[in-house]
Amino acid sequence: MMAKVKSVDISGNLAFLLEVGTEELPASFLSDALIQWRERIPQSLEANSLQGESVQVYGTPRRLAVLIKGLPSQQADREEEIKGPPAQAAFKDGKPTAAALGFAKKQGVEIDALFLRPTEKGEFVFVQKRIPGRPVAEILTELVQEWIWGLEGKRLMRWGDGDGRFSRPIRWLVALLDETVLPLELVNGSKTIQSDRISQGHRVLHPEPVTIAQATDYVTALKSAYVTVDPEERENLIKQQVKAVAESLSGYTVIYPDLLAEVTNLVEYPSTVVGKFEPEFLELPTEVITEVMVTHQRYFPVFKPGSSEQELLPNFITISNGDPKKSDIVAVGNERVIRARLADGRFFYEADLTKPLESFLPQLEKVTFQEELGSVRTKIDRVVKIAEQISTQLELADNQSQKIQRAALLCKADLVTQMVYEFPELQGIMGEKYALASGEDAEVAKAIYQHYLPTGAGDNLPETLTGQIVGLADRLDTLVSIFGLGLIPSGSSDPFALRRAANAVVKITWFYNLPINLDDLLAQIATDFAAKYQKDRTLLTTALQEFFLQRIRTLLQEEKQIDYDLVNAVLGENDPEYTERTLKDLLDVRDRALYLQQIRNDSTLDNIYETVNRSTRLAAQGDLDTKQLEPKTVVRPELFQKPSEEALYNALIESVPQTQTAQQTRNYQLLVAALAKIAPTVSNFFDGPDSVLVMDSDPEIKRNRLHLLGLVRNHARVLADFGAIVKNL
């Protein structure tokens, strides 16, 4: 069925307001719900041939709302072409059959209105119908139910005796089409909520109901009731207030994005509350205090200006949803809580410092890494071994290798300290501090923290070589071990964050130009794992190779901005030779991809594309080994029949040194220059006055000519598989 909207004049410029009032929503649900409505509501309007001038979604802890402006009073009339039965079944000897008559009756038209039209599946009967537009009020009544009950989220709840599921119980409903209440009902078992124009103001500052005269009054009406419904406006208010208060304390604060987003969705009328704590708590590491404030209490810390390191002032700023006049009372309660949390932190810190970090290692035997893989202490032994293998590959000096081994041994020791047990987010951070307090080398201590980096997209990478190697070893152990158990990520499920781990391995290697052989490392680690746990080493290695190729492909396209076909060209498509080459030298695959993109952008690729791609396609019909570069061993000059064959043969001999140098130095400009030089010769071989028929009737001559083209392909394959490159992308 095909529909075509007719151009008709529809009067009306209506505004529609929907507000769903609830009990206090979790900040995370409110954030997700706003995103969903911003995407889905415009889509559903468009699907129903309704175009609003603007769709504004609002939300606070007690409400979700949408204000749509510029709606028509009804849909436009439209013409629909409706497909009926096949012509063969609809007419017999020129007369309509029961099938045609039934179709006409169902569509409410005379038989004369039917017409025939050919389709991919033959000739069919069609009818053109005019469908009157429906009133917008009628359509909105249906859509509102979808918008509300269609919201998704974690831990949706049922309440009362109904089957309705929402994050929190729905208590009121406002639905206005301009100044008119749109009659709606939300039915949840025996509970029915009917729409009205009555909303609710701030629970403390304006406990009385709020009457909304018309849809466009919504934002102003709620603001007069101490509710700022626009999340962006609340966010800006919070940032301005927090910054101003910090300056009034002769300090500054950091606006943590996650904290800002959370507190924005926890308040309807934000106001700042300033608290203080005893200066003696500042003896604790800054990270401990900020962790308590930001993650556990949702406070903004205040820092001293001009300090080389972030030094704290004994103050904090929190965002209240209460009466600003009672801020002093709120501050006293917050101070009591933060004082207790910091006292706990001081106790844990002092207790942990009574013994060296290494002494915590035996306790890791009691911490399970994964049920089948044993304890974290066992994992550490594997990480130490892998770190040693990487150090050997990189031919590091003994002193550097010893630091790496020490950092690998201690990298998880802080997990069983009292501080990290209470504040897990401080893992690594406390490990570095406890290592320094225990007299460990500064680089070893820093590596304990840095081996966790990056923790997510956009995060910093480990700065020290020790941190880089320990981080690689830790992630490679996790990847091989979890894959070895068959727990491979599928869809969006990735409980062990294996995609993030593999991405980090590639990113660290690329950023610091580490010449590691990932293929050998995976083989070594997989062999050890398979032997210990009686697993199939080949299957495990293959799965890991495929997984890393997927990650490399994604990183090249999304982070390096390489065109998809160029990524295919450097990785090969189901090509074992390219797979092995990619994983043996991650730096090479990165450089080849970047260079290919460069020569596409500056049009150099165009100069060699046609001849190389044509050679590649034809060479696929031959049997030349793709690694062969030397013409003298595979081409028989005595079989030449045209000067163009000898010319191509000699040009290929001259190209060998340049190609080999490009292989050894990754200077692919040399290779492309050589290909550009022989391109006219190849073109003459195909189409010049001395051109040849490659697929000659003589099998030996044909094979000889295919070998010549195979050599052109092989020289190009040092850079990429030109058969995968799309012309003029």
Secondary structure, 3 states (H helix, E strand, C coil): CEEEECCCCCCCCEEEEEEEEECCCCHHHHHHHHHHHHHHHHHHHHHCCCCCCEEEEEEECCEEEEEEEEECCECCCEEEEEEEEEHHHHEECCEECHHHHHHHHHHCCCHHHCEEEEECCEEEEEEEEEECCCEHHHHHHHHHHHHHHCCCCCCCEECCCCCCEECCCEEEEEEEECCEECCCEEEECCEEEECECEEECCCCCCCCEEECCCHHHHHHHHHCCCCCCCHHHHHHHHHHHHHHHHHHCCCECCCCHHHHHHHHCCCCCCEEEEEECCHHHHHCCHHHHHHHHHHHHCCEEEECCCCCCCCEEEEEEEEECCCHHHHHHHHHHHHHHHHHHHHHHHHHHHHHCCCCHHHHHHHHHHCEEECCCEEHHHHHHHHHHHHHHHHHHHCCCHHHHHHHHHHHHHCCHHHHCHHHHHCHHHCCHHHHHHHHHCCCCHHHHHHHHHCCCCCCCCCCCCCCHHHHHHHHHHHHHHHHHHHHCCCCCECCECCCCHHHHHHHHHHHHHHCCCCCCHHHHHHHHHHHHHHHHCCCHHHHHHHHHHHHHHHHHHHHHHCCCCCHHHHHHHHCCCCHHHHHHHHHCHHHHHHHHHHHHHHHHCCHHHHHHHHHHHHHHHHCCCCCCCCCCCHHHCCCHHHCCCHHHHHHHHHHHHHHHHHHHHHHHCCHHHHHHHHHHHHHHHHHHHHCCCCCCCCCCCHHHHHHHHHHHHHHHHHHHCCCCHHHCCCCC
